């Protein structure tokens, strides 16, 4: 199968959907499982989102017409809402509580909505903006970036930010 960034991103969306579905099936007694699943979700989501924000979205925006630029703005705003509000809200709740379950459910719903919108709107536009060779090159660059020290540093920094924001939220609620 030929490399294609759109197929890779879609596969990662599907992986996240499966992890959120598994998280949704846990009970308040499954604290360790919830913590493990949240860790797996963040480990899949953070590099995906950061690479989209720093590489894919700007490349898309630069080639897009007005409608595409609006799609870009919507996607970036959804990323920021999840990063700055939703993830800290999840971290602010103890994994053995109904609050955690509710916040995790909303987190999953927002990710599913965002992924579905990307797949049906942005990716459709991207297929006409980037030829197969360009999509393959983006896919290769993404794979290399995910293995880099820079990606590991981004992961560590984003996880630390989320933990601090979650702690602050839990103290101020």
Beta strands, then each sheet from edge to edge (+ up, - down):
end
